[in-house]
Amino acid sequence: MTTPPAAVAVIRAALEDATAAELLHHPHAAAQRVSHALEHAGWTIGPTHPENGRQTAA
């Protein structure tokens, strides 16, 4: 799968805005930053396969 260049640009900009401390100690916050930036740029974030969704105990 090839990531569209526009998405790469949004991801890169979001990561460049993150601090080193955020990337090292709060990677979930950096991931949320990227997700919000993509959604703000008009991208839709969602699962690609149903089996990647919510899991339940057997």
Kinemage of the C-alpha trace (Angstrom):
@kinemage 1
@onewidth
@group {chain A} dominant
@subgroup {mainchain}
@vectorlist {calphas} color= white
{ca met a 1} P 0.000 0.000 0.000
{ca thr a 2} L 1.303 3.435 -0.919
{ca thr a 3} L 0.485 6.397 1.287
{ca pro a 4} L -0.693 9.449 -0.682
{ca pro a 5} L 1.869 12.286 -0.638
{ca ala a 6} L -0.709 14.707 0.813
{ca ala a 7} L -1.255 12.437 3.814
{ca val a 8} L 2.495 12.075 4.313
{ca ala a 9} L 2.828 15.869 4.320
{ca val a 10} L 0.124 16.224 6.999
{ca ile a 11} L 1.672 13.455 9.123
{ca arg a 12} L 5.148 14.939 8.828
{ca ala a 13} L 3.937 18.425 9.776
{ca ala a 14} L 2.089 17.064 12.817
{ca leu a 15} L 5.141 15.134 13.988
{ca glu a 16} L 7.413 18.129 13.445
{ca asp a 17} L 5.101 20.152 15.707
{ca ala a 18} L 5.414 17.548 18.466
{ca thr a 19} L 8.143 17.966 21.050
{ca ala a 20} L 10.806 15.315 21.589
{ca ala a 21} L 9.452 14.733 25.099
{ca glu a 22} L 5.970 14.148 23.695
{ca leu a 23} L 7.280 11.655 21.155
{ca leu a 24} L 9.350 9.776 23.744
{ca his a 25} L 7.139 9.863 26.803
{ca his a 26} L 3.638 10.311 25.397
{ca pro a 27} L 3.510 8.551 22.007
{ca his a 28} L -0.277 8.257 22.314
{ca ala a 29} L -0.482 12.060 22.346
{ca ala a 30} L 1.676 12.259 19.216
{ca ala a 31} L -0.560 9.677 17.525
{ca gln a 32} L -3.653 11.697 18.490
{ca arg a 33} L -1.967 14.837 17.138
{ca val a 34} L -1.453 13.090 13.772
{ca ser a 35} L -4.994 11.706 13.733
{ca his a 36} L -6.510 15.121 14.469
{ca ala a 37} L -4.322 16.778 11.827
{ca leu a 38} L -5.421 14.254 9.197
{ca glu a 39} L -9.093 14.681 10.092
{ca his a 40} L -8.713 18.484 10.050
{ca ala a 41} L -7.179 18.206 6.561
{ca gly a 42} L -10.239 16.276 5.381
{ca trp a 43} L -9.040 12.685 5.665
{ca thr a 44} L -11.365 10.062 7.100
{ca ile a 45} L -9.836 7.851 9.779
{ca gly a 46} L -11.395 4.417 10.177
{ca pro a 47} L -10.659 0.701 10.221
{ca thr a 48} L -9.792 -0.972 6.946
{ca his a 49} L -11.052 -4.407 7.970
{ca pro a 50} L -13.864 -5.356 10.344
{ca glu a 51} L -11.600 -7.809 12.189
{ca asn a 52} L -9.493 -4.844 13.342
{ca gly a 53} L -12.395 -3.454 15.343
{ca arg a 54} L -13.404 -3.842 18.975
{ca gln a 55} L -12.416 -7.205 20.470
{ca thr a 56} L -14.491 -9.212 22.956
{ca ala a 57} L -13.362 -11.879 25.371
{ca ala a 58} L -14.043 -15.487 24.347
